[in-house]
Structures are given as structure tokens and as C-alpha cells.
Amino acid sequence: MSPAELPPRGSDPPGPTIALSVSGSVPSSAHAAGFVRHAVVDLLARYGTPAAQVGMIGLAISEAVTNVAVHAYPFDGVGCVHFDADIEDDDLEISAAGRQRILTAYRMIDAITIESRPLKADLQRFGRRQPGSRALVDNQYGIGGLLAVAMWSELGDCQRFARSEQVVRHSGLDVTVDASDRRRAGGFLSRQGPQTLRWALYEAAKNASHQRSPDHDYYTDVKQHLNGKLATISMARKLARRCFHVLRAIDPDLVYATP
């Protein structure tokens, strides 16, 4: 079936006897994964596949194509990546080797989860007792013991920062703009600085979507004008500025004290 014959987005999925497919070849370059992913994801979206499943399939495709592009041509790095995707029914066929890899990955995830639970509990207890972390928990909705430890360990007493905006820049949540003469590209996050701090601020900012959050009205307003992701990023910047003021207000002799 040609792309012109594909059903429109959001329509009911066709019956199991109708096959949808996409295939092609791309050079084994760094852009191969993105090209193949977009082709297959577009096919799935036209078929009516749920967004959550589309995201997981797209991630698997990116991993598979990247492995091919990197490892299939180790010497000169020149070659092609051939792909062929078909939608015929609701069954998923997995080879024996693929099934073994998936089961091994699941076992590793389960093992890591079990091993991380005691460590997570220890960090949460530490965050509720350490003066700097406890101050963050007490002064900001959405910051728990674990997130507070991550923020405190990356920011410290904040005495090295003169302004709260410097904390935003340090976290990598500031917007960078690429401009030259009359050309100005859209802004994007710099993503420079501690990744753990950026993760903690983003996770805490997501709690602003809760009805009981003091920042719920701000989050909702930004989400209505833009989208939920940008609303969370904007809220994360606010949290970075608040962390600056909270940690600077603590006695320097206490901010690093360990319980």
C-alpha cells in the first residue's frame, strides 16, 4: 500500500487482513536511526497505534538501527541500513535470540530495582535529617528527601552564586539562542551542568501539576498557553531560584553538616 492510500491519523485501525508496510535503505550514518524511526512511527500513527506504544517502538528502532550503523561496518564505516516494517495483525513475532535478550534485560531491571530500594530509602532518610536537604523539603512543595539530597549535593550553600539566575544557568535549564545577522534559530536548553541536578529539578517541577500544589495555577496557565513539557521546564527554573535563596539563608556551618 502506498503512503497515499494509508488511512488518516486517528481513524479506526484497518482489519487484520489489510497489510501496511514501509521499507527502504539509508546510508549507515548518524542520521540513519532518525530516518528509520520517523518512517516507522509515521506508519504506526496512521494505523492508530496508541502513543505510548509508538514511543516504545520508536526507542527500540533507534537502538537497533544505531547498533547496525555502528557495528555492522566497523572498518570503513560505509554501507546501507535496510529496513522493512509491516503491520498485518496484532501478533508480534520475536526470534529465539531476541526473546533471550528481552528476558535477560527484564531480569537485570528487576535485579537493579531490588538492589536500589535500600539505597533509595537511605537517601530519603538522609534528606529528611540533613539541615540543607531538610530546608528544601520544608520550604518547597514537591521536593522530597531523595530529590532534596540530589539538589543539595550539587548546589551546596550557593555562596559561589551571586544571583539566582546563575543557578538556573548552572543547572543547564537556561535557554540558548543561535543567532547570526538576520538569522535567529529557535531557543533550546543548554543542558550544560550537572545532569543529576537538572533531573531533580524537573522531577520536582512535575509535582506542580497536582491540584494541592501552591504553583498549580502558574503551571496550568503556562500549559494552556504552551504545553505541559514547557510548563514543567518553566517551573523547574523557578525551583532552581528558590533553592538558591533557601540554601544561602542557612548557616554555612550547618549546610554541610551530616546527621
Secondary structure, 3 states (H helix, E strand, C coil): CCHHHCCCCCCCCCCCCCCEEEEEEEECCCCHHHHHHHHHHHHHHHHCCCHHHHHHHHHHHHHHHHHHHHHCCCCCCCCEEEEEEEECCCCCCCCHHHHHHHHHHHHHHHHHHHHHHHHHHHHHHHHHHCHHHHHHHHHCCCCCHHHHHHHHHHHCCCCCCCCHHHHHHHHCCCEECCEECCEECCCEECCCCCHHHHHHHHHHHHHHHCCCCCCHHHHHHHHHHCCHHHHHHHHHHHHHHHHHHHHHCCCHHHHCCCC
